[in-house]
Amino acid sequence: MQIDRRHFILASASAAACAALPLPALAAKAKSPVAVKNPAALAGVRQAVIGSFAVGFLTERVDRAKAGGGLMGGGFGGRSTAKSYLAGLTDADFIAATEAAYAAFLDRLGSAGITLGDRQGLIEAYGTKVKPLPNGEERNLITGRDDKAKARVFSPAALGDPVVLMEWLGLLHGGSFDFSFNMSVGQASMAAKTFAKTSGQPVINALLLVDFANAESYGGWFRNTSAVNVKSSLAAFPDVSQLTVFAPGGKVGQVILKEPVAMGGDYGTFEDTTGGTAKTVETISNVIGFLGGVGTNKSRKYTMTANPDRWREGMDGLSREALARLTASLTG
């Protein structure tokens, strides 16, 4: 089974306008693949306790682009929306991928010369105020200014259900207010800080967010057209995937992916699954008429149906590479 390599374009303008999309600047300054905060908290780690290890798998994402109409006004703008879904995988696939990622994490810590202490004291510090997410629970996310997603969050069996930290709040939150959840994440971080101080052992935590699609958008206030280009992908999501370390001295060190860690390969099929009626209507309204002054909105649905064996193989490589980047700043 081969991936459909077409790029699916959603546009509120003609195909000619889409063909003229500007290219990224070729001379863009190279960026570091990670951002490091409080590097002193990451140095000199010889024995540590793992607080939380969580993997979020995106199962649904909504990407949007909007044109403001330029000098002609909002009536000439249009909104493009792509809704993408992940299919073909079971809980067993997600759990196996999580366990493999955790094993890779332990290997990385061992290679850095870090031995792991007993985490029972940390669990006691969590007490009843820290309420882990049920393993596999789906959470709403905000992945950009206008883009939304859903992800299922898993933790390895050795650690129990995933504990979410205050430093991850908003990443696994989705922007809605949840008093109980907010209280739990605050208590989790406070308990980890207290344990690190009293035990003299840093508390190491890792979060990976895995994407199944990639979207590029075109639009803006001064544009008459908008478009969303969606294609299959397997990548660790940047700005969310991170390593968080609570040091005994009270500092919190973080290593955050700033560039996606992507794996090339054939992991399933990526198809346009928009209903037939919607396709017909949107094709008719695809072109904005300047004389008519009527903007059009356009939407599409896509489904990535993964091949479980190939997907899990890709996940093994992805998690190892992402965790290698996140742990590279740890020094024993």
N, C-alpha and C positions, 0 to 999 in steps of 0.2 A: 504494500500500500504506500503510495507516494504522496507527499504533501503537495497540495495545489499551490504552485509558486506565484500565482497571480497576486498583484497588489490590489486590494479592494478599495476603490476610491468612492468616498461619499462626497458629493458636491452640490452646492446650490448655485452652480453656474455651468456653463458649457464645458465640454471636454477640452476645448481649445484653451480656456482659461486655466484649467488644471495642468495642462502641458507646460504652462509658462511659470510654474511655481519657482520661486527663487531658490538657488542653491546655497547651502551653508558656506560661510567664509572659510576659505581653504587655509588661511593663515592664522586660524584661531590658536590662541596660546594653549599649550599642552597643560592639562590639569592633573593633579595627583589623584590616583584612584581612590584614596581614602582621606578623610579629615581626622586629625588626632587632637583631642581635647585633654588637657592636663596630662601630658606624657609622663610626668613624675609619678603619677598614680599607677602607671603601667610598668615602671622599672623596679628591678630588684625583687620580683615575685618568685619565690622558691616553693612555698607551700600555700595552697589556696583551697577554697571551698566553692563548688559550683552552686550558684543560687538558682538560676533558671536557664533553660535552653529550650527555645521555642522556634518552630518552623511554621510560617503562615503560607498556605498555598492559595493563590488567587483562583477563585472559581467563577468569578463574574467581574467584568469591568465595563464601565460606561465612559466613553471618550467623546468630548464635544469640542466643536469649534464654531465661532460665531463671527459673522461679518457685520460691521456697523453701518455699512452703506456709504462711507466716505462723505464727500460733499453733498451727495444726493440725499442723505438722511437715512434713518433706520428703516424706512419702507423699502429700501433697495437691498438691505442686508438679508442674510439667511443663516440658519443654524443647521449644522451637520452633526448627526449623532450616530455613534457606532456602539452597539451593545454586543459584547463578546462573552461566550460561555465556554467553560471547560467540561468535557464529558469523557466517558470511557474509563474512568478510574474509580476504584472502590476504596473503602477505608483501609483495607489491607495494603494497597499500594502506597497510600499516604503514610501509613505507620511504618512500613518497610523503609521508605525514603527517609523518614525522620530518624529511625534507628541507625541507618547508615551514616547520616549526617552527624549524629551524636558520636558515633565511633570515630569518625574523621576528626571531630573536635577533640576528643580525648587523645588521639594520636598527636595532634598539633601541640597540645599542652605538654605531653610527654617529651616531644622533640625539643621543646623550649626549656626542658629541665625542671618543669613544675610538677610537684607531687600533690595529690589531692587528699585533703583531710576529711574527717567525718563531718557530714552536714547535719547530723541530728540536732546539734545545738542551734543551727539556723532554723530548722523546722520548728523547734520549740519557740524561737524568737518570733516566728511568723504568727504563732498562736491561732486563735479563732478569728482574728480581725482580717487576716489575709485570706481571701477567697479565690483560689485558682479557677481559671476557666475550665469548664468540662472539656476533656480531650476531644478535639475534632469540632468544637463549636464554631459556627460561622459568625464572623464579625464584619460590620460595615467599616469601610475605609474611605478616606479622602486622599487620592493619589496626586492631586494637582489642584489648581485654582478652581476648575469647574468639573474635574473628572472624579468619578466615584468607582468603588470596587467593593467586592466581598471576598473574604478569605476564610478558610478553615484553618484553625490553629491547633497544632499538635506538639506534644512533648514526649521524650522517650520514657519507656516504662520505668526505668531506674529512678527517674525524678518525679514521677506522678504527673498530675494534671499541670498544665502550664501556668506559671506565676508571671503576671504582668507587672512591670515596674513603672514608677511614676515617670521615669525618663523615656518610656515608650508611649506615654499617654498621648493620644491624638493619632498615633500610628496605627493602633489597633482599636480605635475608639469611634471614628466616623463622624466626629463633630457633635454628636447628640449628648445630652447630659444624662448621666447615670450615676446617681448619688452613691449607691452601694459599690459600684465598680471603681469610682473615683477614690472612695475611702480605702478600698483594698489596695490599689496601686500605691497610694501614699504610704500606707502601713508597710507594704512590702519593701519599699526603698528605705524607710526609716529603720526597720528591723535589720536589714542587711548592713546598713551603716553601723548600727549599734553592735552587731555581732562581729564585724570586722575590727572594730575598735577594742572590744573586750577580749577577743580571741587572738588578736594579732595576725589574723589571716585575711588576706583579701578575698572578697566574694566576686566571682567571675560569672557573668551572664552573657548569653548570646541570643540574638534574634535574627532569623533569616526570613525574608519575604520573597517568595518565588512566583514569578510571572509566567504566563503562558502565551501572551500576545504582546505585540509592540505596535504603538500607534504614533503617527506623526500628524500634526494638525497644521492647518493653514487658515488664516483669517485675521481678524483684528478690526479696530474701530474704523480705519481708513480703507478697508477692503470692501469691495462689492460682492466678493465670493468667499465661501468657506469650504473646507474639505477636511476629511479625516481619512488617513491611509492606514489600514490595519493589516498586520500579517502575523503569522505564527512565530513564536519565540519561546525560549526557555532561558530565563535569566533571573539572577538575584537582583531584587529591586533596590536602586540606590536611594540614599537619604533615609531609608528605613532599616535596612539590614545593618546590624551594628554589634559591637562588643562593648559591654558596660562593666566597669570594674570599680567596686567600692574598696578603697584602700584603708588600712588601719588608721592612718593619720586624718581621715575625714574627707579627703579629696575623692572626687568621682572622675575616673578616666574613661574616655570613650573613643572608639575607633569606628567611624561611620563610612560606609561605602558611598563614594561620590560619583562613581561611574558604574554602570551595570556590569555584572559578570555574566556574559552570555555564552551559551553553548550552541554551536552549529550542529545541524544534523536533522534527520528525519524522525520525528516523534509522533506522527499521526497525520490526520487530514484536517485542513482548515477550510471550511466551506461557508458560503453565503446561505443562510437558512431563513432569510426574510420570507414572509408569506407572499404568495403569488399576487394577491390583490394589492398589497402595499407596494410591491415592486412596480406594478403597472402604473399606479397613481403617481409614485415618485418619479418614474421615468418621464411622464407627461409634464410634471411641474419642475423638471430639472433646470430649466433655463430661466434666469431672471430677465424680464423685459424692462429696459430702461424707460421706454415710453409709457409702459403701463404702471411703473413704479410699485410693483408688488413683489415683495421678497418671498422666497420659498424656503421651507424647512424640509430636510430630508433625513431619513434614518435607515439604518440597516442592522440586521442581526447576523452574527457569525458564530459558528461553533467549531471549537478545536476538539476533535475526538482523538484522544491520545491512544497510542499503542502502548499498553502497560509495560511490556518488557523493555522496549526502546526508551520509554519515558524514564523508567527507573534507572536505566544505565546512564542516561543523560544527567539525571539528578545526582548520581554518585560523583560524576566529574564536576558538576556545578558546585555542589556543596564543598567539595575538597578545595576547589580554587577560591571560592568566596571566603571560606574560613582561613585559608592560608593568608589572604590579604588582611583579614581582620586581626589575626593573631601575630602578625609579623612585628608589631611594635612591643609585644610582651618580651621583657628581658629578665632572665633569672639572676 
